[in-house]
Amino acid sequence: MTENHKKDIRIRSNVYDSMVKSPNRAMLRATGMGDEELKKPIVGVISTWAENTPCNIHLHDLGKLAKKGVQTAGGWPVQFGTITVADGIAMGTPGMRYSLPSRDIIADSVEAAVGGHNCDAFVAIGGCDKNMPGCMIAIANTEIPAIFVYGGTIAPGKLDGKDIDLVSVFEAIGKWNHNDMTAEEVRRIECNACPGPGGCGGMYTANTMASAIEAMGMSLPGSSSNPATTEDKLRDVEAAGEAVLQLLEKKIYPKDIMTRKAFENAITVVMALGGSTNAILHLMAMAHAANVHLTLDDFNEFQEKVPHLADLKPSGQYVFQDLYEVGGVSAVMKYLLEKGFIHGDCLTVTGKTIAENLADVPSLTEGQKVILPLESPKREDGPLIVLHGNLAPDGAVAKVSGVKVRRHVGPAKVFNTEDEAIQAVLSDNIIDGDVVVVRYVGPKGGPGMPEMLSLSSMIVGKGQGETVALLTDGRFSGGTYGLVVGHIAPEAQDGGPIALLETGDMVTIDQDTKELTMAVSEEELAKRQAALVIPPLHSRGVLGKYAHIVSSSSQGAITDFWKKED
């Protein structure tokens, strides 16, 4: 923490007390501020509200509640908006390339708005995969007191007495293609999967990141678990508006909270809950913004010692609302704290430590089945594994929750686009034992590192989730499960070994040895390298900018990787 962080907390808004700032005050008076309001700290309320996605459609109204909390606590709230890209809607379309870049656009826009308007503090409200880490990167970079609020999970869809969700639709398409489901049955699932506002309902990326942020201490207790349409959610949003003024008063800054130990708590909770592979990408980017040293291989340390306890979708049977009903993430954290898995002395946005926050939190409901006991976990170690080998010298990420296959060796079938791979699956050209490879879809090559949920769900829907492996230098949705490996680095666009792989080469994936290799000699690889022609980078618009500045996925796909630590 630098001395600049310790200056008087009111210095930003109180510059308007100077006569030199009279023109600024004149404009602020036009927004409703009078003499008394000009003395109050200015608190930004940043909403990622958008009408095109259930994840974010309710966030504008939540922003009004946060403003009410700020006013109650004596601040002057000003609400801003920023963009968002909904992964579930962009999935399987060219729009998916904009998803990951939107994380950094959101971070930059929030930082610019908060900094440009001299906010003393702010509350950020997000509800979808990329706007949450985007807000957190901004929180770290703005270096003023801030709190993150999750918009809440969607309620499960109901069909024939069973819970369904968005991933059910993707898998239904695979079943339809395999003649296991009629078109009308697919339509019934489509019409009932998403009943209202909120982030995707399983332990997918939205709920994963919300859980990680609460575990880090940057959300109020319960924020990650309270569903979107509950009274608990309305209360926690308003409470965040009040709490951010307490951070101002106590001079508690994000980097006082976003420490190495806080990130370790986040990783531990993600492993225990069986979170998304995207958590690795986003936590590294958030750590970079907070000047916390966190590497890809750090995740294996926690994978080896933290068991997978949650029986949540996509590999389990319950949805996130079920977890809320038995105590939520706070109750899971209390259990992990009692068992010695998380650091209880980390500071949080309540001004108290993790242990102090959890002291009054009820334990998991007796007899509940969503969270398994440490004595009989879903898996004895964590489900997110970092692999290395001559196919991924800088690492790759696999999510193996629910996957029984420990080792897969098979011939590669290589595609340079997801569409080509999808057509091969739909045409029954992918057989048991194959290793489907989709490359040139990394951060630079995509550009934008699109997710492969459509492809992976079709493979699962056709009954090949355990018999066909899927590799990519792109990403997977939090809703993906099966024998999948993503984030392969270096990516093909950077000339990584995945660019040298050819159809027919034998590939080995081993979760016990954490191996990802191809059976190709060094001599043959050198010949292929000499003949390799890499497509030109995308050169126009936001994707062109992104392709030219983004780092490797092994560094979190960050866009300011030249930044040095203090």
Stockholm file with secondary structure:
# STOCKHOLM 1.0

chainA/1-566         MTENHKKDIRIRSNVYDSMVKSPNRAMLRATGMGDEELKKPIVGVISTWAENTPCNIHLHDLGKLAKKGVQTAGGWPVQFGTITVADGIAMGTPGMRYSLPSRDIIADSVEAAVGGHNCDAFVAIGGCDKNMPGCMIAIANTEIPAIFVYGGTIAPGKLDGKDIDLVSVFEAIGKWNHNDMTAEEVRRIECNACPGPGGCGGMYTANTMASAIEAMGMSLPGSSSNPATTEDKLRDVEAAGEAVLQLLEKKIYPKDIMTRKAFENAITVVMALGGSTNAILHLMAMAHAANVHLTLDDFNEFQEKVPHLADLKPSGQYVFQDLYEVGGVSAVMKYLLEKGFIHGDCLTVTGKTIAENLADVPSLTEGQKVILPLESPKREDGPLIVLHGNLAPDGAVAKVSGVKVRRHVGPAKVFNTEDEAIQAVLSDNIIDGDVVVVRYVGPKGGPGMPEMLSLSSMIVGKGQGETVALLTDGRFSGGTYGLVVGHIAPEAQDGGPIALLETGDMVTIDQDTKELTMAVSEEELAKRQAALVIPPLHSRGVLGKYAHIVSSSSQGAITDFWKKED
#=GR chainA/1-566 SS CCGGGGSCTTTTGGGGGSGGGHHHHHHHHTTTCCTTGGGSCEEEEEECCCTTCTTTTTHHHHHHHHHHHHHHTTCEEEEEECCCCCHHHHTTSGGGGGHHHHHHHHHHHHHHHHHHTTCSEEEEEECSTTHHHHHHHHHHHHCSCEEEEECCBCCCEEETTEEECHHHHHHHHHHHHTTSSCHHHHHHHHHHSCCSSSBCSSSSHHHHHHHHHHHHTSSCTTTTTSCTTSHHHHHHHHHHHHHHHHHHHHTCCHHHHSCHHHHHHHHHHHHHHTCCTHHHHHHHHHHHHTTCCCCTTHHHHHHHHSCBCBCBTTTSSBCHHHHHHTTHHHHHHHHHHHTTCSCTTCBCTTSSBHHHHHHTSCCCCTTCSSBCCTTSCSBSSCSEEEEEETTEEEEEEEECTTCCCSEEEEEEEEESSHHHHHHHHHTTCCCTTCEEEECSCSTTTTTSCCBCHHHHHHHHHTTCTTTSEEEESSBCCTTCCSSEEEEEESCGGGTCGGGGCCTTCEEEEETTTTEEEECCCHHHHHHHHHHCCCCCCCCSHHHHHHHHHCCCGGGTSCSCTTCCCC
#=GC SS_cons         CCGGGGSCTTTTGGGGGSGGGHHHHHHHHTTTCCTTGGGSCEEEEEECCCTTCTTTTTHHHHHHHHHHHHHHTTCEEEEEECCCCCHHHHTTSGGGGGHHHHHHHHHHHHHHHHHHTTCSEEEEEECSTTHHHHHHHHHHHHCSCEEEEECCBCCCEEETTEEECHHHHHHHHHHHHTTSSCHHHHHHHHHHSCCSSSBCSSSSHHHHHHHHHHHHTSSCTTTTTSCTTSHHHHHHHHHHHHHHHHHHHHTCCHHHHSCHHHHHHHHHHHHHHTCCTHHHHHHHHHHHHTTCCCCTTHHHHHHHHSCBCBCBTTTSSBCHHHHHHTTHHHHHHHHHHHTTCSCTTCBCTTSSBHHHHHHTSCCCCTTCSSBCCTTSCSBSSCSEEEEEETTEEEEEEEECTTCCCSEEEEEEEEESSHHHHHHHHHTTCCCTTCEEEECSCSTTTTTSCCBCHHHHHHHHHTTCTTTSEEEESSBCCTTCCSSEEEEEESCGGGTCGGGGCCTTCEEEEETTTTEEEECCCHHHHHHHHHHCCCCCCCCSHHHHHHHHHCCCGGGTSCSCTTCCCC
//
